[in-house]
Amino acid sequence: MKRSEFTANRLREVLLDGRWVANTNYKEQIENVTWQQAIQEVGDLNTIALLTYHVNYYLAGILNVFGGGGLEIRDKYSFDLPPITSEADWKRLVEDFLENAEKFVEHLGKMPDGKLDEAFVDEKYGTYWRNMEGVIEHCYYHLGQISLIKKLIVENHE
């Protein structure tokens, strides 16, 4: 198996359909959350909606690079979630997230392995390989947060 396929499979696992490492994935965690749960604050933690937006922001930004565009995303904007005021707003974010996740995994899986050793946009960012591993780690980090926040919300309403 090519490195790009292997890495894409790891990303598919955390985003869309895996259960091996975390016993869950983003799709499983966010698809059955109501918009009220998605925006519910628990202490000073980020909301499920904000974390979903944050990860999606990076997926979309890197997809732009995959498509030949520049790296236009900036960390300072990665938590600029537009207001979620209805189920439609939340469903739109979830659908956008899942669509970007599918595109990301598909593009990465088709990437020539040699591309993984090239500089990602600029040498200061390291290689594509390093960045894709970083995306996986970033996704697991926030998936853990979403899982815990969701448990706290559900426990408070039972």
N, C-alpha and C positions, 0 to 999 in steps of 0.2 A: 504494500500500500504506500502510495506517495505521502510525503510529509504533509502536503497541503490537504489531502483527503483525510488524513489522520487528525489534523488540527481542526478541520471543518467538522468532523464527527464529534470531537470534544466540545466544540462550540454548540453544535446542534443539541448535544446532551443537556447542557446547562440552560439553553434558551427554549428549546421546543419539545423534546420528548424523552430526555434521559432521566434516569433515577439512580444511577450507579453511585455517584459521589455524594450527592446531597439528598438522595431519596425523593427528589422533586425537581421541578424546573420552572422557569418563568411562566410559561404558558399555563401550566397546572395551577400556579399560584394566583395569577391575575385574572384568568378567564371567569372565575366564579365569584369575583369580588364586586360588590355593588359600588356605585359611584360615591355613596355616603361613606362606605368603609374605606374606599380609596383615598378620600381626603380627610379621614378622621385622624386627628392628632393624638398621639400617645406621648405624654410628657413633652420633652424637647426633641424627640426623634423626628426624622423626616417621615413624610407620609408615603404610603404605597404608591400613590399617583406621582409624587415627586421623584421617587426612586425609579419608577418605570420611565418617566420622562428623561431622567438623567442618563440612564443606560441607553435609551433610544437615541438621545442626542448624539452620543458617541458612535453608535452604529450608523446612523444617517451620515454623520460627518466623514467616517472612514469609507462608507459606500461611495461618497462623492469622489474620494481619492481613487477608489477602485475603478470608477468610471472615467478617469482621466482628469478630474478636476483637482483643485487645490485643497489643502487642509485649511478649511475656513472656520472650523469650530474653535472655540476658546473656552477654557475651563471656567472663566468667570460668568459665562452664559449657560452653563450646563445644568443649572437649577432654576432657570427662568420659565417655569411651568405656567402656561396660560391658565386662567381660571377654569376649574372644572365645576360647572354649576348644574349639570344634568347627567342622566345616564348616557345620553347621546355623546356628550363630551368625553366621558370616560371610555365608552366603547370605541370612539374614534381613535383615542390614544392607544388602546389595546390593539386595535386592528393595525394601526401604523407600526407599532412595535413588532407585532408578529410578522407583518409583511417585510419590514426591514431585516428582521432576524432571518427569515427564509432567504431573502436576497443575499444577505451577508454570507451565510453558510454556503449557499450555492456558488457564489463567486469565489470564495476561498477554496472550495473543493476543486474548482477547475483551474486554479492558479498553477502555473508551472512551478515546480519545486525551486528552480533557479531564482525565481522572483522573490522567494522567501529570504534569500541571502542578500538581496539588494537593499539599499538604503530606503527607508520609508520617508518619502517626501524630501527630507534633508538628513544628512548624516548625523546631525545632533540628536535625532529621534531614534537612532539605531536601525535595525533591519526590520523588514516586514515580519519575519519570524518572531523577533523580540516583541513587536507590537501586537501580534496576534495572540501570543502567550499572555501578554498583559491584558488584552481584552477578556480572555477567558478568566483570568484571576479577578479582574474587576467585576465581571458578571457574577462569579461565585460569591464575592464579598457582599454585593448588594442583594443577591438572592437570599443569603442568610438573614440580612436585615428584614427583607420583605416577609420572609417566613415567620420570623419572630414577631414582627409588628402585627401580622395577620392573626397569629395565635393570641396575642394580647387583646386584640379587638374582639375576636370570637369569644374568648373567655369572659370578657366584660359584659357580653350580651347574652350569655346562656343562663 
